[in-house]
Structure formats: C-alpha cells, structure tokens
Amino acid sequence: MGRLDGKAALVTGASRGIGRAIAVELAREGAKVAVNYQSSDAKAQAVVDEISKLGGTAILAKANLADRESARAMVKNVAEELGGLDILVNNAGITRDRSLRKMTDEQWEEVIGTNLNGYFYTTSAAIPIMTEGNFGRIVNISSMNGQIGAFGQANYSASKGGIIAFTKTAALELAPTGITVNTVSPGFTETDMFAEVPEKVQESIKKRIPMGRFGQPAEIAKAVSFLITDGDYITGQQINVNGGAYM
Ligand SMILES: NC(=O)c1ccc[n+]([C@@H]2O[C@H](COP(=O)([O-])OP(=O)(O)OC[C@H]3O[C@@H](n4cnc5c(N)ncnc54)[C@H](OP(=O)(O)O)[C@@H]3O)[C@@H](O)[C@H]2O)c1
C-alpha cells in the first residue's frame, strides 16, 4: 500500500528533470499522476510509460501554463479524468538569462509569464476543486536564486522570490480549508536547465557548494514527497535542498 493510494496529483513541467522525478516519486507512493508539459510529447509519454511499468496510473496533460485559458482548462480536465485533484506540484520553469541592462521586455515577460503567472493560474483553478474535497497539498518549486539573486537572472530571481511570497499568502488563506501550501527551493540540480550553464561556470559553482556536488532531481522529489505524505501540520514553509549552498 502506498501512502498516496487513491490520491490524484498534477505535476507541471513533468516531462523532464525535477518534474519528471517528482511525478515518478508520487506515483511510487500510489498517486494517480497527470504529467503536464508544453512541447516534449515523446518525453512526457516516456514518463507516463515509466509510471505504468511501475504499476501506477498516469495521464498526459499538455498545456502552455503561461496561457491562462489553457492552464485553467488543463487543471479542470485533469480533475475530471483523475476523479478529483488532491495534489498540485507547480514545477514548470524557464530561464531567459541576460544582464538587467540588456534584458528585453520579452525576456522579462516570458519568464514571469511561465514561472509566476503560470503558478497562479493552476493554483487558482485547483483551489475550488480541492476545497470541495476538504483536502489539498500544493508544493511550489522556487529556487535558491530566488533568495540570493543571480547575475543575469533579474527575471528568474524575481519570479522565484515571488513564488515564496505567493506561497505564504496562499497558505494563510487556505489553512482553514485543509489545503497546505509550501515551497521547495532547489539549489543547482543536474537537469537540462542546468546543462545550459557553461562548464567553466559550473565548476566554479561547485566549489561554492559545501557538500561539493550538484543535486539530483530525485533528491528534490524526496523533499516534495515528504511535504505531501507527512507534512500534515506544515504550511507556508520553504525548504531548501541545495547541499548547503545557501543557509
Ligand atoms: N535545475 C536546477 O538547477 C534548478 C535550480 C533551482 C530551481 N529549479 C526549478 O525547478 C523547476 C524544474 O527545473 P528543471 O531544471 O527540471 O527544468 P527543465 O529540465 O528545463 O524542465 C522544464 C520543464 O518545464 C516544462 N515547461 C516549461 N515551460 C512550460 C510552459 N510554458 N508550460 C508547461 N510546461 C512548461 C518543460 O516542458 P517541455 O519539456 O515540454 O518543454 C519541462 O517539463 C523549475 O521551476 C526551475 O526553475 C531548477
């Protein structure tokens, strides 16, 4: 018996990287999982297949989260297909790095649109469904760089700092309804997103991590899963999973 048997979960940005690891981890605990993504059809299908092989249930949930109608319609469809929605993990995120002096409006808006607006669209669509069931677990993926800032990431760090503040207000407002809302902030984690960082920069970053290595997606997924399976009295909190890179 899994600890999430019978629960329905939506993980955004689950075709790759951290989202993929979260989707698989929740499925291992018994949850039925909707795998959201934007364009990687084959990769998302591979996640669904992996979960099916584990004996779990998973469905595809393609939608561009920066588009409010498609994000909200996706949440509604997922709840219909899975017979409710108990767990929402807002994870999808993008970077469009450039120094603040050179950053274009498009680069700013694209990152805020996906990383911050997208979290609002899915969460606001999930709240009435979760409230009806008197239960909900929402975990928002932020970032270490949302707390300390990062060169070339004014857009990204603003979106990630915003997620932490958003989480606290959502937790406050939803506490009486049985819905908890928390943030997990990864440090540097080995995914496609981090692969975009030049190797030389990666090496200098590694030297600044007390544990001396980058994180793995599965290590972020464990923290998310803990909040969902064992975090009944935890809400409005922010958990860093970063090898000690920011304390
Ligand atoms: N990797 C790190 O070092 C690190 C550190 C701190 C925080 N984080 C955060 O962790 C989360 C996951 O990062 P990652 O490294 O796993 O990223 P990743 O490997 O680049 O994967 C990004 C995922 O988000 C999806 N996505 C992007 N834009 C979307 C949109 N508009 N609508 C729907 N889905 C969209 C992608 O779908 P497609 O495959 O279809 O494009 C993909 O599934 C992000 O929020 C990121 O900011 C990562």
The ligand as an ORCA input file, in Angstrom:
! r2SCAN-3c Opt
* xyz 0 1
  N      17.874     22.641    -12.406
  C      18.218     23.496    -11.467
  O      19.423     23.684    -11.159
  C      17.157     24.249    -10.710
  C      17.552     25.001     -9.595
  C      16.603     25.699     -8.879
  C      15.274     25.653     -9.263
  N      14.908     24.928    -10.352
  C      13.482     24.940    -10.711
  O      12.993     23.614    -10.789
  C      11.955     23.538    -11.759
  C      12.273     22.445    -12.754
  O      13.523     22.744    -13.357
  P      14.309     21.708    -14.297
  O      15.740     22.020    -14.139
  O      13.794     20.338    -14.071
  O      13.830     22.254    -15.728
  P      13.906     21.569    -17.172
  O      14.694     20.319    -17.141
  O      14.295     22.655    -18.105
  O      12.360     21.172    -17.451
  C      11.389     22.182    -17.531
  C      10.015     21.572    -17.573
  O       9.038     22.643    -17.589
  C       8.182     22.480    -18.707
  N       7.727     23.794    -19.181
  C       8.490     24.879    -19.489
  N       7.696     25.904    -19.866
  C       6.418     25.455    -19.795
  C       5.144     26.028    -20.083
  N       5.012     27.299    -20.502
  N       4.041     25.284    -19.901
  C       4.143     23.987    -19.478
  N       5.319     23.387    -19.192
  C       6.436     24.115    -19.363
  C       9.020     21.734    -19.739
  O       8.167     21.118    -20.697
  P       8.736     20.700    -22.171
  O       9.640     19.517    -21.947
  O       7.535     20.352    -22.962
  O       9.486     21.903    -22.669
  C       9.749     20.750    -18.826
  O       8.902     19.673    -18.498
  C      11.867     24.936    -12.392
  O      10.845     25.676    -11.786
  C      13.219     25.531    -12.071
  O      13.177     26.939    -12.031
  C      15.812     24.228    -11.087
*
